Amino acid sequence: MPKVPELQFSDIIIAEKYTGGHDYERCKNGLWSIYNVIKKIISSYPNDLPLHFTYREQGATCAKLLECLYMIGANAKFEDQHMGSIVYSGKTNKKYKRGMPAAKYLFQLEKHGFAFRDLLTPKEDVPKNKLSIKDIQQFTLTYDANDFSDVIFGLKLFSDICMGQTGDCFYPGDIRVAFEGAPKLYAPPADEVFYALPENEQRVAYAIHNELEVLGCVGNLERDYMMRYYHPKMKNNAFATIYVETQFGIEIVEENAFAVKLNLRNIGNYIECLSECTDSIQQSILKATDCGGCKQTCNGAQGVRFAYGGMNYNKCPWYAFRFNDFSEQAISNYVQLIKLEDAEIRGGRNK
């Protein structure tokens, strides 16, 4: 996740701020080159989606390999003025927070046309597959396949652009973020995010997505498996999140990976709506546990307080509003809850 966009060379119209003073045509060739190489890498691991590195080992090979490539591009420097090779000598860019995955993934890049030379380690005569990341002090990376013209230049250019974006545009090779008019929040078309969901889950995702767009919410794809939406009247806090693949445990969710998270901090002002919701939605709210760090924060002074059915509740806002009911009634309930919360945020209630 998400789907790799289908682009043509003629589609590339780079914003001047991203060329860095380099020749415009070379920038186009570079982005086109790295886009196609990332596509090739992904297609070589068809069963290893989702693309982003997660804590699960299963299916993470492609993600870790791309993580290595991105980290090199973000932290390495061009070897010379020709910009056909880059020298990596450890993490140097303060904007880049991730660490390099294991060396066994790093050197798998050789299967995809990349070459390592001038490898500097404190251990002599140790095979590459026996090295750890901490053993690798420096190397020079080149691209020796002849299929694309300027891969290394494109890698560096694209990595630098992606570091200025909010979201993980590098992993699907979405060079559209470099184009004129591209938003700083990375949100590809919904079709590229929801395409792999079963039909019943797609109906929920699109219904929520469409309603949020009507309200003026701005989407941002983060870590490839969750689309966060930000309300125009809220700063920093997500108004809603659609998890295409969940990375957390939800008591109500057993086998389903898809889930929805709504920020219903004002639910106490429209609590009567809860009686109209499906039992699954009600239970997701009323029986949700806290997040494990709630006692002095979200389930304390920061908790969502409301009364329902003669009982008082103080719920963790992170765990209380996660849902995975795919029924038609649930879709209607989600839309209504979103509208009611939107009305509270804007200072009035829907009647």
Order of alpha helices (4+ residues) and beta strands (2+ residues): alpha-alpha-beta-beta-alpha-beta-beta-alpha-alpha-alpha-beta-beta-beta-beta-alpha-beta-beta-beta-alpha
